[in-house]
């Protein structure tokens, strides 16, 4: 029977337990935090009667609390008895593994004790007992356990002549960047996780025969990003969409000194002058020259220019940089519609354009222009349509132009058949995808084949998943593709395990090095900071040391 000061939680996100148990849910036993809700009498001098006022202190989170090693062993013995089929007086239940937080007060420095039942079919035949010991951070590699010591520790617990070894390591690839000009977002991360067999020494560099999985998380909007200008464009579009959704809008600081109406009038006059100077001239050529400076998608040293901005896209470019009110939008669109209706300009627009203004321009070719009442939210909706049309074509230009996908695979993201807010969400997903691809292509310099398959998987993911910048995208490839990143760097974490036995009766002894502690209920005494820069030349990383031992206790 549990004491009042002990609680059991169901969790699956503890760092060291995730390494041992994988993603399965486990019971975690810990001390119940004390209650901090109490009332304190405060003397108020401002009150002429000097009354005492009762103030309620807010509870605060002191984090998980461990138990003593004695209590932990007692709890594990109860768990083991409950799983033993040879004890008929105890009703058997199928339970998840039990892990107990320990306070490291014993000489071995035990931070966790765990127990996991082993089954043969539906019958419990044994229990695995785990011991996790931790030590603080150090740069002294002579204090690390050697492979010979780790194998001996395993042999002392398990009399098996045949043992295998497996290693793993995780590298932060951004740490290897030395140039200030390259994109590094503090909220973004690119890590490589290696696995290999036959480990020769502790902290060895993963061999080229390893399997490696790249974990990529990119947060958009970093000013250092090569896609930052495109993000600014998207930011205005999102601001406009949010304003239509909520009824209120906080206008961004304009990027142009001239007003939106002035810039619109200048665009109309420029087209009018070209048409009058050379009657019958195809306006697409002149617009191309303007477009080259209006829309550029860049990835580090890679640039992709759009040389085919039509009239509506050029109008969007000017308005997004200068609009500061709904009235700006209304007045600018009035100028355009008037010029189109009376034949002052006959601008060229993309055939696939779906915006309301593009349709009016096409109608003007036959001298038939519908009347559009520019009242209420209609002008803002029309401007949002221009932005969606233009930015979708930008993204098509890159993805299809670089042969990373096809229009058919982009149909979900390009559809204008859904409502405007859903179109905005899909465009936002597409931008996030381009930020990720920009990292992979310019920073990692991955080959086209890997980028192609990675693009397909990302596109497929975002068809069903909501927008999420915290999602970690994964890609597998050969270590040789990124060997220049990790072979001269020190890992964030490194581990090795010695194992024997098979199936559910396999037992392991493992040793872990990590730049952050793998337990969250212990404060380690160390003069070193918890986060240490490991990319500087000739600087050794400081690692926390963790060892996990496993014993197999049979019920028969």
SVG drawing of the C-alpha trace seen along z (x, -y; Angstrom):
<svg xmlns="http://www.w3.org/2000/svg" viewBox="-22 -59 65 82">
<polyline fill="none" stroke="black" stroke-width="0.4" points="0.0,0.0 1.4,-3.4 2.2,-6.1 0.5,-9.5 3.8,-11.1 4.3,-8.9 2.6,-9.2 2.6,-7.1 2.4,-8.8 2.0,-7.4 4.6,-8.9 6.7,-8.2 8.9,-11.2 11.8,-10.8 15.1,-11.1 16.9,-8.1 13.8,-6.0 13.1,-6.7 16.5,-5.2 15.8,-2.1 12.1,-1.5 11.5,-3.2 8.1,-4.9 6.1,-2.6 4.3,-4.1 5.8,-3.4 4.8,-3.9 7.0,-6.5 7.0,-6.6 8.2,-9.7 7.6,-11.7 4.5,-13.9 5.4,-17.6 4.4,-19.5 1.5,-21.8 2.4,-25.5 -1.0,-27.1 -1.0,-29.0 -2.2,-32.3 0.1,-34.9 -0.9,-38.0 0.5,-41.2 0.4,-44.5 -0.8,-47.3 0.7,-50.6 -1.4,-52.6 -4.5,-51.6 -5.1,-54.1 -6.3,-51.2 -3.2,-49.1 -5.4,-46.1 -3.8,-42.8 -4.7,-41.6 -4.6,-37.8 -2.6,-37.1 -2.7,-33.7 0.6,-32.5 0.5,-31.0 1.8,-27.4 5.0,-26.9 6.5,-23.9 9.6,-22.6 9.9,-19.7 9.9,-16.0 11.1,-14.7 13.1,-11.4 12.8,-8.8 15.6,-7.1 17.2,-4.0 15.6,-2.0 12.1,-3.1 12.7,-2.5 13.8,1.1 10.8,1.7 8.4,0.5 10.2,2.6 9.9,5.7 6.1,5.2 5.9,4.8 7.9,7.9 5.7,9.9 2.6,8.7 4.0,10.1 5.2,13.5 2.8,16.3 4.1,18.5 2.4,16.4 -1.3,17.3 -2.1,15.1 -1.3,12.1 -3.8,11.3 -1.8,11.0 -2.1,7.9 -0.4,7.1 1.4,3.8 3.6,1.4 7.3,1.2 7.8,-0.6 10.5,-3.2 11.3,-4.9 13.2,-8.2 16.1,-7.9 18.0,-10.6 21.6,-9.3 22.4,-9.3 24.0,-5.8 27.7,-5.4 26.9,-4.2 24.9,-7.4 21.7,-5.5 19.2,-7.9 16.6,-5.4 15.6,-1.9 13.3,-0.1 11.5,3.2 10.0,4.7 8.1,8.0 9.2,10.6 6.5,12.8 6.5,16.1 3.2,15.8 0.8,14.6 2.7,16.0 5.2,13.9 8.5,15.8 10.9,13.2 11.5,9.6 14.3,7.3 15.7,5.1 17.4,1.9 19.9,-0.4 20.7,-3.8 23.8,-5.6 24.8,-9.2 27.7,-11.5 28.1,-15.2 29.7,-16.9 33.4,-16.7 35.9,-17.2 38.3,-14.6 38.0,-11.7 40.2,-9.5 37.1,-9.4 35.0,-7.8 34.4,-4.1 36.3,-2.1 34.9,0.6 36.8,3.3 35.4,2.0 31.9,2.0 32.2,5.5 33.5,6.7 30.6,5.1 28.2,6.9 30.0,10.2 29.8,9.8 26.0,9.8 25.5,12.2 27.7,15.3 27.4,15.2 30.4,15.8 28.8,14.2 28.2,10.4 27.5,7.8 28.1,4.1 26.1,1.2 26.9,-2.5 25.0,-5.6 25.8,-9.3 23.9,-12.6 25.6,-15.6 24.3,-19.1 25.3,-20.0 24.7,-23.7 27.6,-23.7 30.0,-23.1 29.1,-26.3 31.9,-28.9 30.7,-31.5 28.5,-34.2 26.7,-34.6 25.2,-31.2 21.7,-30.7 21.5,-29.6 18.2,-30.1 18.3,-29.6 14.8,-28.0 15.9,-25.8 17.9,-22.6 19.6,-20.1 20.8,-17.0 22.2,-13.8 21.6,-10.5 24.0,-7.7 23.8,-4.0 26.4,-1.3 27.6,2.1 31.0,3.3 32.2,0.4 35.9,0.4 36.3,-2.5 34.3,-5.0 33.5,-8.2 34.7,-6.9 33.5,-8.7 30.7,-6.9 32.1,-4.8 30.9,-5.4 29.0,-2.1 26.6,-3.6 23.0,-4.3 22.2,-8.0 18.9,-9.8 18.7,-13.6 16.3,-15.5 15.3,-18.9 13.3,-21.5 13.1,-25.0 11.4,-28.1 10.5,-30.6 11.1,-34.4 14.8,-34.5 16.3,-37.7 19.4,-35.8 17.5,-33.4 17.9,-33.6 14.2,-33.4 13.6,-36.3 12.4,-38.7 9.9,-36.1 8.8,-35.6 8.2,-39.4 5.9,-39.1 4.1,-36.1 3.9,-38.1 1.9,-40.9 -0.4,-38.3 -0.9,-36.6 -1.6,-40.0 -4.2,-40.7 -5.8,-37.3 -6.0,-37.6 -7.6,-41.0 -10.3,-39.6 -10.9,-36.8 -11.0,-38.9 -12.2,-42.2 -9.2,-44.1 -5.8,-44.5 -2.4,-45.8 -0.8,-47.1 2.9,-46.5 5.4,-49.3 5.5,-50.3 8.6,-49.4 8.1,-52.3 8.1,-56.0 5.5,-56.7 1.9,-55.9 0.1,-52.9 -2.1,-55.2 1.0,-57.0 2.7,-53.7 -0.4,-52.4 -0.8,-55.5 2.8,-55.3 2.4,-51.7 -0.7,-52.6 1.1,-55.6 4.2,-53.5 2.0,-50.9 0.1,-53.7 3.3,-55.4 4.6,-52.1 1.4,-51.4 1.3,-55.0 5.0,-55.0 4.9,-51.8 1.4,-50.9 0.7,-47.2 3.8,-46.4 3.5,-43.2 3.7,-44.5 5.0,-41.2 8.5,-42.2 8.6,-45.4 7.0,-43.8 9.7,-41.1 12.4,-43.7 10.6,-45.1 9.9,-41.6 13.6,-40.7 14.0,-43.0 10.6,-42.4 10.6,-38.7 13.7,-36.8 13.8,-33.5 17.2,-32.9 18.9,-30.0 22.3,-31.1 24.3,-31.4 21.4,-30.0 19.1,-32.5 15.9,-31.9 14.5,-34.8 11.0,-35.1 11.0,-37.0 7.2,-36.7 5.4,-38.8 2.1,-39.9 0.3,-43.2 -1.6,-42.0 1.6,-40.6 3.4,-43.9 0.5,-45.6 0.6,-43.3 4.4,-44.0 3.8,-47.7 0.7,-47.5 2.1,-45.1 5.1,-47.4 3.0,-50.6 -0.6,-49.8 -1.3,-51.1 -5.2,-51.2 -8.3,-49.7 -8.7,-53.1 -5.3,-52.7 -6.5,-49.4 -9.8,-50.8 -8.4,-53.9 -5.7,-51.9 -8.1,-49.4 -10.5,-52.1 -7.6,-53.6 -6.9,-50.2 -10.5,-49.3 -11.2,-52.7 -8.1,-52.4 -9.1,-49.0 -12.8,-49.8 -12.1,-52.8 -9.3,-51.1 -6.5,-53.2 -4.4,-50.1 -4.8,-46.5 -2.3,-44.7 -1.2,-41.1 -2.1,-38.6 -1.3,-34.9 -3.9,-32.6 -4.1,-30.5 -4.7,-33.5 -7.8,-33.1 -8.1,-36.5 -11.1,-38.7 -9.0,-41.5 -7.4,-39.2 -10.9,-38.1 -11.9,-41.7 -8.8,-42.4 -9.5,-39.4 -13.1,-40.7 -11.7,-44.1 -10.2,-42.5 -13.8,-42.2 -14.8,-45.6 -17.0,-43.9 -16.1,-44.7 -18.4,-43.7 -19.2,-46.3 -17.4,-45.6 -18.7,-47.5 -15.5,-48.3 -17.2,-48.4 -16.8,-46.6 -14.1,-43.9 -14.2,-43.4 -11.1,-45.4 -9.1,-43.6 -10.3,-40.2 -9.3,-41.2 -5.8,-42.2 -5.4,-38.9 -6.4,-37.0 -3.6,-38.9 -1.0,-37.8 -2.1,-34.2 -1.9,-34.0 1.5,-35.6 3.2,-33.7 1.8,-30.3 3.5,-31.0 6.7,-31.9 6.8,-28.6 5.8,-26.7 8.6,-28.4 11.2,-27.0 9.8,-23.6 8.9,-22.6 11.8,-24.6 14.3,-22.6 12.5,-19.4 11.7,-18.6 8.1,-17.9 5.3,-18.2 2.2,-20.4 0.1,-17.3 1.8,-16.8 1.2,-20.4 -2.5,-20.4 -3.5,-20.3 -1.5,-23.4 -2.5,-25.4 -6.2,-24.8 -8.3,-28.0 -11.6,-26.0 -11.4,-26.1 -12.1,-29.2 -9.5,-32.0 -8.4,-31.2 -7.7,-27.6 -5.8,-28.8 -3.7,-30.9 -3.0,-27.9 -1.8,-25.8 0.4,-28.6 1.9,-28.9 2.7,-25.1 4.3,-25.5 6.5,-28.3 7.6,-26.2 8.5,-23.4 10.6,-25.8 12.5,-27.0 13.3,-23.4 14.4,-22.7 16.5,-25.9 18.4,-24.5 18.9,-21.1 20.1,-22.5 22.3,-25.4 23.5,-24.5 23.8,-20.7 24.4,-20.7 22.4,-17.5 22.2,-15.9 19.1,-16.4 18.0,-12.7 17.7,-13.0 16.0,-16.4 13.5,-15.0 12.3,-12.1 12.4,-14.4 10.2,-16.9 7.6,-14.3 7.5,-13.1 7.1,-16.6 4.4,-17.4 2.6,-14.2 2.9,-15.0 1.4,-18.5 -1.6,-17.2 -2.9,-15.6 -1.1,-17.4 -1.8,-20.9 0.9,-23.6 3.6,-23.0 7.0,-24.6 8.0,-22.3 7.5,-19.2 10.8,-17.4 11.2,-16.1 13.4,-13.1 15.6,-12.0 17.8,-9.0 21.0,-8.8 24.6,-7.7 27.0,-9.2 29.5,-10.1 27.1,-12.9 27.7,-14.8 31.1,-13.4 32.7,-16.9 30.2,-18.1 30.6,-15.6 34.0,-14.0 35.8,-17.0 33.1,-17.8 32.2,-16.4 28.8,-14.8 26.0,-16.2 25.4,-12.7 27.2,-9.4 26.3,-5.9 27.3,-2.3 25.6,0.9 26.9,4.4 24.2,7.0 23.7,10.8 20.7,13.1 17.8,13.0 14.3,11.7 12.5,10.7 15.4,12.2 18.0,10.0 20.0,8.0 22.0,4.9 24.6,2.8 25.1,-0.7 27.2,-3.8 26.0,-7.3 27.7,-10.6 25.5,-13.7 25.9,-17.5 22.8,-17.7 21.8,-15.5 19.6,-12.6 17.7,-12.9 15.6,-15.8 15.2,-15.3 18.8,-15.7 20.9,-18.9 24.5,-18.0 27.4,-19.8 29.6,-21.1 31.5,-24.3 30.6,-23.7 27.5,-25.2 24.8,-22.8 25.2,-23.9 28.7,-23.9 29.8,-25.1 31.5,-22.1 32.4,-23.5 35.3,-25.7 38.7,-24.4 40.7,-22.6 37.8,-22.8 36.7,-19.6 33.0,-19.0 31.8,-18.5 29.7,-15.3 27.4,-14.0 28.0,-10.3 25.2,-7.7 25.5,-4.0 22.5,-1.6 22.8,2.0 20.2,4.8 19.7,8.0 17.3,10.8 15.5,12.5 13.6,15.7 10.3,16.6 10.9,20.4"/>
</svg>
